[in-house]
Amino acid sequence: MDRSFTTIKTIFAKYDEIDGFISACRDFYIQKTTYLLVFLFQKVQSKLQQAETYLNKDLENEYVK
């Protein structure tokens, strides 16, 4: 496979991954029913950890950044 095509494919794959992450974060909401605080904290904490990973690695792609 052509190196340029592989590079472009990698860029779009990373973009789709980050776009999906952002969509999942936007869709996150607390329903009016009662949640266990620990469960809610774990969900929020995992989103924050993923965001921090993306930021620390400069989104792992200079073109997506």
C-alpha positions as CSV (number, residue, x, y, z in Angstrom):
1,M,0.0,0.0,0.0
2,D,1.2,3.5,-0.8
3,R,2.8,5.2,2.2
4,S,0.9,8.4,1.6
5,F,-2.4,6.5,1.6
6,T,-1.5,4.7,4.8
7,T,-0.6,8.1,6.5
8,I,-3.9,9.6,5.4
9,K,-5.8,6.5,6.6
10,T,-4.1,6.8,10.0
11,I,-5.0,10.5,10.3
12,F,-8.7,9.7,9.6
13,A,-8.7,6.8,12.0
14,K,-7.3,9.0,14.8
15,Y,-9.8,11.8,14.0
16,D,-12.7,9.3,14.1
17,E,-11.5,7.9,17.5
18,I,-11.3,11.4,19.0
19,D,-14.6,12.5,17.4
20,G,-16.3,9.4,18.9
21,F,-14.8,10.2,22.3
22,I,-16.1,13.8,22.2
23,S,-19.5,12.6,21.1
24,A,-19.6,10.1,24.0
25,C,-18.7,13.0,26.4
26,R,-21.4,15.2,25.0
27,D,-24.0,12.4,25.4
28,F,-23.0,11.9,29.0
29,Y,-25.8,13.1,31.3
30,I,-27.1,12.2,34.7
31,Q,-30.6,10.8,34.6
32,K,-33.1,12.0,37.1
33,T,-33.1,8.5,38.7
34,T,-30.7,7.9,41.6
35,Y,-27.3,6.6,40.7
36,L,-24.8,5.1,43.0
37,L,-22.2,7.9,43.6
38,V,-19.3,5.5,43.1
39,F,-20.6,4.3,39.7
40,L,-21.1,7.9,38.5
41,F,-17.7,8.9,39.7
42,Q,-16.1,6.0,37.9
43,K,-17.8,7.0,34.6
44,V,-16.7,10.6,34.9
45,Q,-13.2,9.7,36.0
46,S,-12.7,7.4,33.0
47,K,-13.7,10.2,30.6
48,L,-11.3,12.6,32.4
49,Q,-8.5,10.1,32.2
50,Q,-9.1,9.5,28.5
51,A,-9.1,13.3,27.8
52,E,-5.9,13.7,29.8
53,T,-4.3,10.8,27.8
54,Y,-5.2,12.5,24.5
55,L,-3.8,15.9,25.7
56,N,-0.6,14.4,27.1
57,K,0.1,12.6,23.8
58,D,-0.9,15.6,21.6
59,L,-3.8,13.5,20.3
60,E,-1.2,11.0,18.9
61,N,-1.3,12.7,15.5
62,E,0.1,16.0,14.4
63,Y,-2.6,16.5,11.7
64,V,-5.5,15.8,14.1
65,K,-4.0,18.1,16.7
